[in-house]
Amino acid sequence: MLTADYDRLGLRAGDRLLDLGCGFGRHAFEALRRGARVVACDMAVPELAATTETFAALQSAGEAAPDLLACAVNGDATRLPFADGSFDRIIASEVMEHVPDDLAALDELTRVLRPGGTMAVTIPAWLPEKLCWAISEEYHAPFVEGGHVRIYTEGELRRKMQGAGLDPGGAHLAHALHAPYWWLRCAVGPTNDTHPLVRAYTRLLEWDITSAPAVTRVTERVLNPVLGKSLVVYATKPVRSTVRV
């Protein structure tokens, strides 16, 4: 289940891509399949270990070139362990809402992106996220350690990107079918995985992800502009970048 659009990102074979907050690597794996040289970065060591195993499995199965860079790195978004201009493309998917100092994280992402490079930042969309926070205090921080610490508007994210020296461009919403799922989760308790309605909806989403049937794909495309759970904003680092003041 991909949130970022690789065509909008401008990803090409041979590009150096950073997947920040990679989790179990869904965006990193697709980038590797497309011929990118991939670094998956996260603070969670177990997820990085699983990502490394999947990289090896993809290359062994011939789904990705065996000589392509594919590695996982433990790192903090506000102090990235990479040199200036290390990456052609960056994906930071569902990361910024977790980071208390999101300005520092955006500064770091801008620093490690080469001039002329592009990034995709995805965050929970304002309306679905606002409803989740209203339904249950157990959905977000401080109740959830490491949980969501803010609700973004698109305008706020764009202003912060500009402050970091980026030129924000196009945007879109994604995953409309996931918004009602999380409202349901919040209504019955965010950790209540055994509730019959939650289990039924989970099976629906799993079927959608694995089978991609036309009925759900069309439904989501129609609903995304209104109910999309995730907002994606694309930005470019100017050849002459500015510095936050």
Beta strands, then each sheet from edge to edge (+ up, - down):
strand 1: 16-20
strand 2: 37-42
strand 3: 70-74
strand 4: 87-93
strand 5: 113-124
strand 6: 167-174
strand 7: 230-236
sheet 1: 3+ 2+ 1+ 4+ 5+ 7- 6+
end
